[in-house]
Structures are given as structure tokens and as C-alpha cells.
Amino acid sequence: MPPTWLTVIAWISLAAAFATAAAILWDIFGRGRRQKMWIMEAVWPVTALYFGPLAWLAYTRWGRDAARGAEGAEHGEGVAVTIGVFHCGAGCTLGDIIGAWLVFALGLTVAGLALPYEYLFDFVLAFALGIAFQYFTIAPMRGLGFRDGIRAALKADTLSLTAFEVGLFGWMAVMQLVLFTNPHLAPDHAAYWFLMQVGMILGFFTAYPVNVWLIRRRIKEPM
């Protein structure tokens, strides 16, 4: 079992994340600050699930520009890259959340360790959702049909989402093989999701340089 202090920190962090996501959703839908690209209406609150109040600061500074009709390309490169990683990370985050719960619900393990199945389920779902998120961004921006849009989305986001998962998966290995070995930490503990928040933030940083490269070469559209 995780120590009490970690459980307390975990619940505080998760509560802050959910409150931030709710505040962003209210600002977008309740106050009518709809995004120019509708997919960002999902990206911002999902980002709050791991960045917490920092996501609110980013949203109010940059996300509201989109609601006013400002072009993302008018931001500096650092902002464009940051929003691009948020976009990639949203699909990964949803895939990781769904995958972790599926593996837990199905009781899938290898030698008592769920980590191999979590890697498999998380990556497949993160890849599918990440490409979907990118498709609904890049296809409308470029006026592409379904086939060309999927091809462009694969080209733009495969490296990015893989880099995000590298950071997260590396941290998950530390969680299960170093920090909590007997028993392994499971998704029914708040501490699991707090540590996953840490892993997703690490994923942001491992994906950042890849997004710099993709955006500079115009493989990925700046947000």
C-alpha cells in the first residue's frame, strides 16, 4: 500500500486537476469561448488532467486567443510547440487512462505484473486516439479527404506520440519495478494516478524536442 502522505498528496493533485478541467470546460461551453479548432475543446481539459492549474494558466493565456479568432501561428515558436505537445498529449493521456483501467478490469498480468499489458493497451489506444486528434486538426486545415488526412496525421503525429509515451512508459517502469514492487501499484489507488500525472508531464518534455523538429519542417501544423 502507498504511504498515507503520498495518498493525501495524490488526492489533492487529482482534485486540483479535475477542478481545473471543469473550469476550462465551463469557460469554453458555459461562457461561450468556443475554440476555432473544435478538437482543442477536448485538448485543453484533458491537459488539465495531468498539468492541473498550470493548464488553466496556459489556456487563459493562449486558448482564449483561439476563441477570439487569433491564429495559433502568430504565437512564438515555443508557444506553438507547447500547444502542439498538449494536442499530442491529449490523445495519449486518454489512451493511457482507458488502457490502464481495461488491463486492471480484465486482470491481465505477466508473472503478476500488469506493466507489459499496460504498455500494449496504452500504446495502441494512445496511438489510435492521437492520430484521430491529429486528423481532426490537420484535415480541415489543409482541406484533405479521409485517406490523405489519415496519411498526413500519421506523418505528423507518430513520432510525437511515440516520444510522449517514451517519457511516460519509462516512468511507469520506475513506478512498478522500483517504487512499488510488492505489491505493484494498481489503478484503484489515487497514488497510481498521481504518479501517472508525473509520468505524463515527463512525456510532455520528451515529446517537446520532437515537436520542435516536426513544426520547423512543416510536417506538423502549428496550433
N, C-alpha and C positions, 0 to 999 in steps of 0.2 A: 504494500500500500504506500502511496506517496505520503510524505510527511505533511503534517497539518499546515505548516506555514506555506508550503507550495500549493496546497489546495485552496487556501484563503487567497493567495495572490492570483491563482488561476480564475477563481470566481469573480474577483474584482476586474481582471483583464477581460474576461468574457462578457461581463455585464457592460463594461465600457464599450466594447466592440458592438454588441447588439444595440445599445443605445445610440451609438454613432450611426450605425446602418439605418436605424429607424428615423433618425433626424434627417439624414440625407434623402431617404425616400419621401418624407414629409415635405422637404424643401422642393423636391422635383415635382411631385404629384399634388401635394396639398397646396403649395404656394405657386404652382404653375410655371416652375422654372424647368421646362422640358428641354432635353438636350437636342442639339442639331442632329447628332447621330444617335438614334434611339437605343442602340446597344450600350451606350455609355450610361444609360439609366439603370442598367444592371451592373455595369463595371464599378461604378462609384460605391454603392452599398456593399458589394462583395469585397471590395478592397478594404472597407471598414472592418470586415470580419477578422482581419489579421493586423491591420495597421491602427485600428481603433481611432482615437481622437485625432491622430496625425492625418488620417484620411479626410476628416472634416476640414482641417486646415487646407489641405490640397484642393478639396472640392470647392470650398468657398473662394479660393484664390484663382483657380483655373477652370473648374467645372461650370461655374456660373457664367464665364465668358462664352461658353458654348450656348447657354440659354439665351444670351444676348445676341447670338449670331456671330460672335467673333471666330475667326478661323484659327484652328489649332496651330497652323503653320506660322502664325505671327508670333508665337512664343519663341523663346530661345531654344537652342538645341537641347539643353538639359531638361527643360520642362517637357518638350516634345518626347524625349526619350523616357522620362519618368512616367508620363501618361501612357506611352506605348507599353511599358512594362506592367503598369496597372491593368491594361487591357488584356495582355497575355496572361497575367497572374490570375485574373478573374476566372477564366476558363479552367486554369489549373486548380485553383482553390476549390471550385465547385466539384470538379472531378475527384479531388483528393478527399473531400468531405463525404461524398457519396460512396466512393470506393472503400474508405475505411469502415463505414457503417455496414456496407454489404459483406465485407470479409468477416466482420465481427458477428453479424447476424447469422451468417452461414456457418460460423465456427471453423473456418478454414485455417489450417496451420501446417507447418512442416517441422517435425520434431518439437512440437509445442510452441513454435514461433510463427506468428501471423505475418511477419515482415515480408517474406517473399511474395505472398499473395497480395499484400497491400501494395507492394511495388507494381505488380502486374495490373491489378484492378485500377489503381490510382493513375498509372500512366495511360492506360487505354482510354479511360474516361476523360482524363485531363486533355489528352490529345484530341479526342472527338469534340469536346466542348470548346477547346482552344481554337481549333480550326473553324468551328461554327461561328464563334465570336468574330474571328478574323474575316470570315466570308461575309458576314452581315455588315462589316465595315468597308472592306475593300471592293466588293462587287458594286454597291451603289455609288461609291466614289468614282470608280472607273467605268461605270456603265457596262459591266460584264454580265454575260449569261451564266447559267449554273455551272457548266463544265469549266469554263475559263475562270470563273470566280473561285471555284474549289482549287483549281491549279494554282492560282495566284495566292490564295490563302495558305496552301501548303508551303509554297515557296517563302512566304513572308513570315510564317509563324512556327515552322517545325523546329528550327534552331533555337528560337526564342523560348518556346515552351519546354524544350529539352533542357536548356540551360537553367530554367527556373526549377525544374524537377531535380536537377543535379544538386542544387543547394539544399532543397527540401529533403531529398532522399538521403543525402549524406547525414543530415541532422537526425533523420528518423533512425538511421543505423546507430548513431550515438545514443539516442533515447533508449533503444531496445537492447543494445549489446553492451552498453557501458553504464548508463544511468539506472536502468531498471531491468535487471537480468532475471530475477527470480522473486516474484513473478514478473512477467513482462507487462508494461503499462497498456491498458486497453481503452478503447473509445468511450467506455461508460464512466470514465473518471474525468473530472474537469481538468486535472493536471495534464492529461493527454492532449486536450485541445489547446491549452495554454502553450505547451511545448510545440505543438503544431503551428501555432501563431508565430513562434520564434523561427521555426523552420521555413515558413512562408516568407518571412522578412528576409531570411538568408537567401531564399530563392529569388527574391527581388534583386538582391545585389549580384548574384551570379548571372542573372539574365540581363542586367543593365548594360555591360560592355557589348554583348551580342546585339542588343537593340541599337546601340550607337552605330555599329557596323552596318546593320540592316538599313537603318534610316539614311545614313550617309550615302549608301549606294542605291537608294531609292527602291530597294526591294520591298521595304515596308513603308506604308504611308504614315507621315507624322500626324498625330491626333490633335 
